[in-house]
């Protein structure tokens, strides 16, 4: 999967959507459309932060960062989640409640319906871009959601929330158009804000796990152990420790009990061959430490 394609397309779509939503929100005074504008501008900023994190993560390792900068992607994904969901959710919730409690008349409802429909269509396009990239990379949506690609998951959830929010906004605007009850506009905006907040809390909690040092998935760790223990020179692997350093980068440390009677040269050859086998089967493991035990 090409994260830069997904992030760039999201960036361009949200730039156009923000301009359209903000213009209609200022014309109409609708808090629902303002909530849509808030959502798109925070998505825009979030995508920019994810691209920045992707760029920083590609810097080569140095003396102070011997394992590279892969965690930059986790950090900027967390910042993106906080901005895109938490802050945006609070702003949308507060403005929605204000309109709900003290309704003010809104206008240009037909234009509002049009721009929200365009937002819905663009969000569907955003999801389709992600799904296409998954197909091209021979990956599955479930695999993405279970992976450590926090930035791409954030973009996907942004698009899903945008779709749900746009559907709710369309229903709300049509209800205002039909009933002329302007308080509905505030209730819809508050609903969108709550939806953003709830999603942000879930994603931020998951992103925290990778920031503090999450191990490899248990199934992947078991498969890696099975590969190592198939080597006839290995009696058993005593311990395995691992840490995700980035979506495509992991550190693995193994304490291996080798067969008795191996010479130093044979032991070195065994370690080299096991290292090659692990890195070939699991390119994710860029840093492998093997400690032999008697």
C-alpha atoms as a printed R data frame, in Angstrom:
    type eleno elety resid chain resno       x       y      z
1   ATOM     1    CA   UNK     A     1   0.000   0.000  0.000
2   ATOM     2    CA   UNK     A     2   1.272   3.496 -0.863
3   ATOM     3    CA   UNK     A     3   0.549   5.768  2.127
4   ATOM     4    CA   UNK     A     4   1.650   8.897  0.269
5   ATOM     5    CA   UNK     A     5  -1.040   8.369 -2.409
6   ATOM     6    CA   UNK     A     6  -3.787   8.002  0.211
7   ATOM     7    CA   UNK     A     7  -2.616  11.002  2.235
8   ATOM     8    CA   UNK     A     8  -2.124  13.297 -0.784
9   ATOM     9    CA   UNK     A     9  -5.526  12.493 -2.279
10  ATOM    10    CA   UNK     A    10  -7.154  13.101  1.120
11  ATOM    11    CA   UNK     A    11  -5.325  16.412  1.401
12  ATOM    12    CA   UNK     A    12  -6.544  17.648 -1.983
13  ATOM    13    CA   UNK     A    13 -10.139  16.526 -1.446
14  ATOM    14    CA   UNK     A    14 -10.358  18.158  1.964
15  ATOM    15    CA   UNK     A    15  -8.901  21.443  0.711
16  ATOM    16    CA   UNK     A    16 -11.703  21.757 -1.843
17  ATOM    17    CA   UNK     A    17 -14.372  20.620  0.635
18  ATOM    18    CA   UNK     A    18 -13.268  23.054  3.324
19  ATOM    19    CA   UNK     A    19 -13.525  26.038  0.983
20  ATOM    20    CA   UNK     A    20 -17.015  25.026 -0.170
21  ATOM    21    CA   UNK     A    21 -18.357  24.222  3.308
22  ATOM    22    CA   UNK     A    22 -16.953  27.371  4.913
23  ATOM    23    CA   UNK     A    23 -18.416  29.578  2.187
24  ATOM    24    CA   UNK     A    24 -21.902  28.101  2.559
25  ATOM    25    CA   UNK     A    25 -21.635  28.096  6.374
26  ATOM    26    CA   UNK     A    26 -20.895  31.839  6.354
27  ATOM    27    CA   UNK     A    27 -23.748  32.483  3.919
28  ATOM    28    CA   UNK     A    28 -26.336  30.378  5.710
29  ATOM    29    CA   UNK     A    29 -25.358  30.629  9.364
30  ATOM    30    CA   UNK     A    30 -25.902  26.859  9.669
31  ATOM    31    CA   UNK     A    31 -23.989  25.195 12.497
32  ATOM    32    CA   UNK     A    32 -24.382  21.857 10.740
33  ATOM    33    CA   UNK     A    33 -22.485  23.114  7.697
34  ATOM    34    CA   UNK     A    34 -19.985  24.831  9.990
35  ATOM    35    CA   UNK     A    35 -19.408  21.458 11.679
36  ATOM    36    CA   UNK     A    36 -18.759  19.968  8.228
37  ATOM    37    CA   UNK     A    37 -16.257  22.776  7.517
38  ATOM    38    CA   UNK     A    38 -14.538  22.130 10.868
39  ATOM    39    CA   UNK     A    39 -14.343  18.419 10.076
40  ATOM    40    CA   UNK     A    40 -12.805  18.994  6.654
41  ATOM    41    CA   UNK     A    41 -10.249  21.595  7.787
42  ATOM    42    CA   UNK     A    42  -9.083  19.355 10.633
43  ATOM    43    CA   UNK     A    43  -8.900  16.428  8.208
44  ATOM    44    CA   UNK     A    44  -6.842  18.692  5.951
45  ATOM    45    CA   UNK     A    45  -4.457  19.594  8.774
46  ATOM    46    CA   UNK     A    46  -4.383  15.983  9.959
47  ATOM    47    CA   UNK     A    47  -3.400  14.698  6.509
48  ATOM    48    CA   UNK     A    48  -0.659  17.339  6.285
49  ATOM    49    CA   UNK     A    49   0.713  16.224  9.669
50  ATOM    50    CA   UNK     A    50   0.676  12.579  8.575
51  ATOM    51    CA   UNK     A    51   2.605  13.438  5.405
52  ATOM    52    CA   UNK     A    52   5.107  15.364  7.522
53  ATOM    53    CA   UNK     A    53   5.502  12.386  9.842
54  ATOM    54    CA   UNK     A    54   5.996  10.071  6.853
55  ATOM    55    CA   UNK     A    55   8.764  12.329  5.566
56  ATOM    56    CA   UNK     A    56  10.502  12.558  8.959
57  ATOM    57    CA   UNK     A    57  10.319   8.790  9.490
58  ATOM    58    CA   UNK     A    58  12.428   8.181  6.372
59  ATOM    59    CA   UNK     A    59  15.511   9.894  7.777
60  ATOM    60    CA   UNK     A    60  18.482   7.530  8.179
61  ATOM    61    CA   UNK     A    61  19.509   6.324 11.632
62  ATOM    62    CA   UNK     A    62  22.168   8.315 13.478
63  ATOM    63    CA   UNK     A    63  24.180   8.003 16.702
64  ATOM    64    CA   UNK     A    64  21.386   9.416 18.844
65  ATOM    65    CA   UNK     A    65  18.683   7.413 17.054
66  ATOM    66    CA   UNK     A    66  20.336   4.065 16.241
67  ATOM    67    CA   UNK     A    67  17.034   2.405 15.369
68  ATOM    68    CA   UNK     A    68  15.928   5.166 13.023
69  ATOM    69    CA   UNK     A    69  12.926   7.487 13.124
70  ATOM    70    CA   UNK     A    70  10.056   5.102 12.412
71  ATOM    71    CA   UNK     A    71   8.150   6.210 15.522
72  ATOM    72    CA   UNK     A    72   7.760   9.667 14.013
73  ATOM    73    CA   UNK     A    73   4.771   8.203 12.172
74  ATOM    74    CA   UNK     A    74   3.186   7.056 15.439
75  ATOM    75    CA   UNK     A    75   3.752  10.457 17.051
76  ATOM    76    CA   UNK     A    76   2.337  12.510 14.181
77  ATOM    77    CA   UNK     A    77  -0.562  10.083 13.808
78  ATOM    78    CA   UNK     A    78  -1.381  10.723 17.475
79  ATOM    79    CA   UNK     A    79  -1.172  14.496 16.963
80  ATOM    80    CA   UNK     A    80  -3.371  14.167 13.879
81  ATOM    81    CA   UNK     A    81  -5.963  12.158 15.833
82  ATOM    82    CA   UNK     A    82  -6.062  14.720 18.639
83  ATOM    83    CA   UNK     A    83  -6.551  17.585 16.188
84  ATOM    84    CA   UNK     A    84  -8.814  15.855 13.676
85  ATOM    85    CA   UNK     A    85 -11.164  14.238 16.150
86  ATOM    86    CA   UNK     A    86 -10.819  15.611 19.676
87  ATOM    87    CA   UNK     A    87 -10.439  19.352 19.030
88  ATOM    88    CA   UNK     A    88 -12.788  19.305 16.044
89  ATOM    89    CA   UNK     A    89 -15.327  17.306 18.031
90  ATOM    90    CA   UNK     A    90 -15.287  19.758 20.941
91  ATOM    91    CA   UNK     A    91 -15.708  22.778 18.647
92  ATOM    92    CA   UNK     A    92 -18.548  21.159 16.698
93  ATOM    93    CA   UNK     A    93 -20.238  20.008 19.925
94  ATOM    94    CA   UNK     A    94 -20.061  23.449 21.557
95  ATOM    95    CA   UNK     A    95 -21.309  25.334 18.488
96  ATOM    96    CA   UNK     A    96 -24.081  22.784 17.995
97  ATOM    97    CA   UNK     A    97 -25.286  23.022 21.589
98  ATOM    98    CA   UNK     A    98 -25.256  26.824 21.324
99  ATOM    99    CA   UNK     A    99 -27.557  26.710 18.289
100 ATOM   100    CA   UNK     A   100 -29.706  24.032 19.888
101 ATOM   101    CA   UNK     A   101 -30.244  26.051 23.091
102 ATOM   102    CA   UNK     A   102 -30.565  29.435 21.392
103 ATOM   103    CA   UNK     A   103 -31.690  28.809 17.776
104 ATOM   104    CA   UNK     A   104 -30.878  31.468 15.206
105 ATOM   105    CA   UNK     A   105 -32.472  31.519 11.761
106 ATOM   106    CA   UNK     A   106 -30.502  29.929  8.944
107 ATOM   107    CA   UNK     A   107 -30.814  30.381  5.199
108 ATOM   108    CA   UNK     A   108 -29.459  29.088  1.884
109 ATOM   109    CA   UNK     A   109 -30.574  25.608  2.869
110 ATOM   110    CA   UNK     A   110 -30.632  24.280 -0.687
111 ATOM   111    CA   UNK     A   111 -27.029  25.370 -1.195
112 ATOM   112    CA   UNK     A   112 -26.228  23.733  2.137
113 ATOM   113    CA   UNK     A   113 -27.807  20.465  1.047
114 ATOM   114    CA   UNK     A   114 -25.761  20.631 -2.161
115 ATOM   115    CA   UNK     A   115 -22.405  21.179 -0.461
116 ATOM   116    CA   UNK     A   116 -23.066  18.461  2.141
117 ATOM   117    CA   UNK     A   117 -24.007  16.066 -0.664
118 ATOM   118    CA   UNK     A   118 -20.708  16.963 -2.363
119 ATOM   119    CA   UNK     A   119 -18.894  16.285  0.929
120 ATOM   120    CA   UNK     A   120 -20.576  12.892  1.139
121 ATOM   121    CA   UNK     A   121 -19.543  12.034 -2.429
122 ATOM   122    CA   UNK     A   122 -15.943  13.170 -1.829
123 ATOM   123    CA   UNK     A   123 -15.721  11.116  1.370
124 ATOM   124    CA   UNK     A   124 -16.900   8.043 -0.531
125 ATOM   125    CA   UNK     A   125 -14.160   8.753 -3.085
126 ATOM   126    CA   UNK     A   126 -11.626   8.967 -0.230
127 ATOM   127    CA   UNK     A   127 -12.661   5.550  1.073
128 ATOM   128    CA   UNK     A   128 -12.512   4.109 -2.456
129 ATOM   129    CA   UNK     A   129  -8.930   5.397 -2.872
130 ATOM   130    CA   UNK     A   130  -7.903   3.608  0.325
131 ATOM   131    CA   UNK     A   131  -9.639   0.387 -0.767
132 ATOM   132    CA   UNK     A   132  -8.022   0.581 -4.220
133 ATOM   133    CA   UNK     A   133  -4.571   0.984 -2.670
134 ATOM   134    CA   UNK     A   134  -5.271  -2.040 -0.482
135 ATOM   135    CA   UNK     A   135  -6.215  -4.104 -3.534
136 ATOM   136    CA   UNK     A   136  -3.100  -2.991 -5.420
137 ATOM   137    CA   UNK     A   137  -0.974  -3.978 -2.434
138 ATOM   138    CA   UNK     A   138  -2.860  -7.296 -2.097
139 ATOM   139    CA   UNK     A   139  -3.943  -6.312  1.403
140 ATOM   140    CA   UNK     A   140  -7.329  -6.450  3.104
141 ATOM   141    CA   UNK     A   141  -9.299  -3.845  5.011
142 ATOM   142    CA   UNK     A   142  -9.258  -6.076  8.100
143 ATOM   143    CA   UNK     A   143  -5.481  -6.325  7.784
144 ATOM   144    CA   UNK     A   144  -5.206  -2.522  7.711
145 ATOM   145    CA   UNK     A   145  -7.442  -2.081 10.763
146 ATOM   146    CA   UNK     A   146  -5.418  -4.670 12.707
147 ATOM   147    CA   UNK     A   147  -2.070  -3.261 11.587
148 ATOM   148    CA   UNK     A   148   0.163  -0.583 13.114
149 ATOM   149    CA   UNK     A   149  -0.510   1.870 10.250
150 ATOM   150    CA   UNK     A   150  -2.068   4.392 12.644
151 ATOM   151    CA   UNK     A   151  -1.913   7.253 10.131
152 ATOM   152    CA   UNK     A   152  -3.702   5.344  7.375
153 ATOM   153    CA   UNK     A   153  -6.264   4.035  9.853
154 ATOM   154    CA   UNK     A   154  -6.846   7.602 11.010
155 ATOM   155    CA   UNK     A   155  -7.458   8.724  7.415
156 ATOM   156    CA   UNK     A   156  -9.818   5.813  6.809
157 ATOM   157    CA   UNK     A   157 -11.794   6.535  9.974
158 ATOM   158    CA   UNK     A   158 -11.894  10.235  9.084
159 ATOM   159    CA   UNK     A   159 -13.535   9.341  5.788
160 ATOM   160    CA   UNK     A   160 -15.963   6.919  7.444
161 ATOM   161    CA   UNK     A   161 -16.917   9.499 10.082
162 ATOM   162    CA   UNK     A   162 -17.250  12.108  7.321
163 ATOM   163    CA   UNK     A   163 -19.667   9.810  5.468
164 ATOM   164    CA   UNK     A   164 -21.763   9.171  8.575
165 ATOM   165    CA   UNK     A   165 -21.625  12.860  9.507
166 ATOM   166    CA   UNK     A   166 -22.644  13.956  6.016
167 ATOM   167    CA   UNK     A   167 -25.623  11.564  6.045
168 ATOM   168    CA   UNK     A   168 -26.707  12.929  9.434
169 ATOM   169    CA   UNK     A   169 -26.161  16.507  8.210
170 ATOM   170    CA   UNK     A   170 -28.213  15.896  5.063
171 ATOM   171    CA   UNK     A   171 -31.061  14.451  7.111
172 ATOM   172    CA   UNK     A   172 -30.885  17.390  9.530
173 ATOM   173    CA   UNK     A   173 -30.864  20.065  6.817
174 ATOM   174    CA   UNK     A   174 -33.772  18.421  5.039
175 ATOM   175    CA   UNK     A   175 -35.643  18.314  8.349
176 ATOM   176    CA   UNK     A   176 -35.006  22.037  8.898
177 ATOM   177    CA   UNK     A   177 -36.118  22.726  5.327
178 ATOM   178    CA   UNK     A   178 -39.329  20.800  5.956
179 ATOM   179    CA   UNK     A   179 -40.178  21.916  9.515
180 ATOM   180    CA   UNK     A   180 -38.418  25.319  9.763
181 ATOM   181    CA   UNK     A   181 -37.232  24.345 13.268
182 ATOM   182    CA   UNK     A   182 -33.729  25.871 13.391
183 ATOM   183    CA   UNK     A   183 -32.882  24.057 16.642
184 ATOM   184    CA   UNK     A   184 -32.544  20.844 14.614
185 ATOM   185    CA   UNK     A   185 -29.499  22.413 12.954
186 ATOM   186    CA   UNK     A   186 -27.789  22.679 16.356
187 ATOM   187    CA   UNK     A   187 -28.747  19.144 17.393
188 ATOM   188    CA   UNK     A   188 -27.223  17.745 14.195
189 ATOM   189    CA   UNK     A   189 -23.987  19.704 14.665
190 ATOM   190    CA   UNK     A   190 -23.757  18.491 18.273
191 ATOM   191    CA   UNK     A   191 -24.300  14.909 17.098
192 ATOM   192    CA   UNK     A   192 -21.425  15.263 14.616
193 ATOM   193    CA   UNK     A   193 -19.214  16.660 17.376
194 ATOM   194    CA   UNK     A   194 -19.999  13.748 19.699
195 ATOM   195    CA   UNK     A   195 -19.276  11.263 16.883
196 ATOM   196    CA   UNK     A   196 -15.869  12.865 16.296
197 ATOM   197    CA   UNK     A   197 -15.011  12.858 19.998
198 ATOM   198    CA   UNK     A   198 -15.933   9.198 20.468
199 ATOM   199    CA   UNK     A   199 -13.857   8.131 17.457
200 ATOM   200    CA   UNK     A   200 -10.910  10.238 18.606
201 ATOM   201    CA   UNK     A   201 -10.857   8.668 22.074
202 ATOM   202    CA   UNK     A   202 -10.746   5.143 20.611
203 ATOM   203    CA   UNK     A   203  -7.994   5.955 18.086
204 ATOM   204    CA   UNK     A   204  -5.903   7.938 20.576
205 ATOM   205    CA   UNK     A   205  -5.949   5.019 23.029
206 ATOM   206    CA   UNK     A   206  -4.746   2.630 20.320
207 ATOM   207    CA   UNK     A   207  -2.087   5.062 19.098
208 ATOM   208    CA   UNK     A   208  -0.762   5.408 22.669
209 ATOM   209    CA   UNK     A   209   0.095   1.687 22.680
210 ATOM   210    CA   UNK     A   210   2.511   2.151 19.784
211 ATOM   211    CA   UNK     A   211   4.045   5.310 21.223
212 ATOM   212    CA   UNK     A   212   5.010   3.604 24.481
213 ATOM   213    CA   UNK     A   213   6.305   0.477 22.710
214 ATOM   214    CA   UNK     A   214   3.880  -2.195 21.553
215 ATOM   215    CA   UNK     A   215   5.137  -5.706 20.770
216 ATOM   216    CA   UNK     A   216   4.526  -7.589 17.537
217 ATOM   217    CA   UNK     A   217   1.120  -9.173 17.093
218 ATOM   218    CA   UNK     A   218   0.978 -12.559 18.925
219 ATOM   219    CA   UNK     A   219   0.256 -14.502 15.724
220 ATOM   220    CA   UNK     A   220   3.242 -12.939 13.988
221 ATOM   221    CA   UNK     A   221   5.490 -13.630 16.996
222 ATOM   222    CA   UNK     A   222   4.384 -17.292 17.080
223 ATOM   223    CA   UNK     A   223   5.062 -17.725 13.359
224 ATOM   224    CA   UNK     A   224   8.503 -16.151 13.748
225 ATOM   225    CA   UNK     A   225   9.317 -18.476 16.656
226 ATOM   226    CA   UNK     A   226   8.200 -21.497 14.649
227 ATOM   227    CA   UNK     A   227  10.483 -20.452 11.788
228 ATOM   228    CA   UNK     A   228  13.509 -20.136 14.087
229 ATOM   229    CA   UNK     A   229  12.858 -23.405 15.926
230 ATOM   230    CA   UNK     A   230  12.675 -25.338 12.650
231 ATOM   231    CA   UNK     A   231  16.440 -24.885 12.373
232 ATOM   232    CA   UNK     A   232  18.019 -28.224 13.474
233 ATOM   233    CA   UNK     A   233  20.740 -26.390 15.400
234 ATOM   234    CA   UNK     A   234  18.158 -24.705 17.669
235 ATOM   235    CA   UNK     A   235  16.963 -26.561 20.753
236 ATOM   236    CA   UNK     A   236  14.423 -23.879 21.618
237 ATOM   237    CA   UNK     A   237  13.911 -20.141 21.811
238 ATOM   238    CA   UNK     A   238  13.927 -19.184 25.481
239 ATOM   239    CA   UNK     A   239  12.554 -15.646 25.139
240 ATOM   240    CA   UNK     A   240  11.379 -13.248 22.434
241 ATOM   241    CA   UNK     A   241  11.094  -9.503 22.952
242 ATOM   242    CA   UNK     A   242   9.835  -7.168 20.274
243 ATOM   243    CA   UNK     A   243   8.788  -3.590 19.663
244 ATOM   244    CA   UNK     A   244   7.112  -1.826 16.759
245 ATOM   245    CA   UNK     A   245   9.412   1.023 15.728
246 ATOM   246    CA   UNK     A   246   7.133   2.042 12.879
247 ATOM   247    CA   UNK     A   247   4.390   0.607 10.669
248 ATOM   248    CA   UNK     A   248   7.075  -1.115  8.553
249 ATOM   249    CA   UNK     A   249   9.844  -1.453 11.121
250 ATOM   250    CA   UNK     A   250  10.263  -3.697 14.163
251 ATOM   251    CA   UNK     A   251  12.947  -4.654 16.654
252 ATOM   252    CA   UNK     A   252  13.155  -8.307 17.737
253 ATOM   253    CA   UNK     A   253  15.501  -9.773 20.370
254 ATOM   254    CA   UNK     A   254  15.816 -13.570 20.708
255 ATOM   255    CA   UNK     A   255  17.541 -15.667 23.364
256 ATOM   256    CA   UNK     A   256  18.205 -19.004 21.690
257 ATOM   257    CA   UNK     A   257  19.357 -22.259 23.237
258 ATOM   258    CA   UNK     A   258  21.512 -23.922 20.533
259 ATOM   259    CA   UNK     A   259  22.542 -27.579 20.327
260 ATOM   260    CA   UNK     A   260  25.572 -28.533 22.414
261 ATOM   261    CA   UNK     A   261  28.869 -29.140 20.696
262 ATOM   262    CA   UNK     A   262  28.703 -26.296 18.128
263 ATOM   263    CA   UNK     A   263  32.014 -24.560 17.524
264 ATOM   264    CA   UNK     A   264  32.279 -20.789 17.547
265 ATOM   265    CA   UNK     A   265  32.338 -20.716 13.737
266 ATOM   266    CA   UNK     A   266  29.310 -23.010 13.522
267 ATOM   267    CA   UNK     A   267  27.442 -20.865 16.039
268 ATOM   268    CA   UNK     A   268  28.206 -17.686 14.083
269 ATOM   269    CA   UNK     A   269  27.073 -19.379 10.860
270 ATOM   270    CA   UNK     A   270  23.843 -20.522 12.528
271 ATOM   271    CA   UNK     A   271  23.098 -16.995 13.792
272 ATOM   272    CA   UNK     A   272  23.794 -15.491 10.348
273 ATOM   273    CA   UNK     A   273  21.558 -18.021  8.586
274 ATOM   274    CA   UNK     A   274  18.718 -17.618 11.094
275 ATOM   275    CA   UNK     A   275  18.961 -13.836 10.767
276 ATOM   276    CA   UNK     A   276  18.763 -14.092  6.984
277 ATOM   277    CA   UNK     A   277  15.787 -16.460  7.164
278 ATOM   278    CA   UNK     A   278  13.872 -14.193  9.554
279 ATOM   279    CA   UNK     A   279  14.539 -11.009  7.571
280 ATOM   280    CA   UNK     A   280  13.616 -12.723  4.313
281 ATOM   281    CA   UNK     A   281  10.341 -14.096  5.677
282 ATOM   282    CA   UNK     A   282   9.507 -10.959  7.677
283 ATOM   283    CA   UNK     A   283  10.879  -7.765  6.051
284 ATOM   284    CA   UNK     A   284   9.187  -5.877  8.893
285 ATOM   285    CA   UNK     A   285  11.989  -7.112 11.215
286 ATOM   286    CA   UNK     A   286  14.717  -4.619 10.335
287 ATOM   287    CA   UNK     A   287  16.536  -4.939 13.657
288 ATOM   288    CA   UNK     A   288  17.256  -8.455 14.925
289 ATOM   289    CA   UNK     A   289  19.319  -9.306 17.990
290 ATOM   290    CA   UNK     A   290  20.168 -12.965 18.702
291 ATOM   291    CA   UNK     A   291  21.717 -13.915 22.039
292 ATOM   292    CA   UNK     A   292  22.936 -17.542 22.156
293 ATOM   293    CA   UNK     A   293  22.562 -19.541 25.379
294 ATOM   294    CA   UNK     A   294  23.987 -22.852 26.472
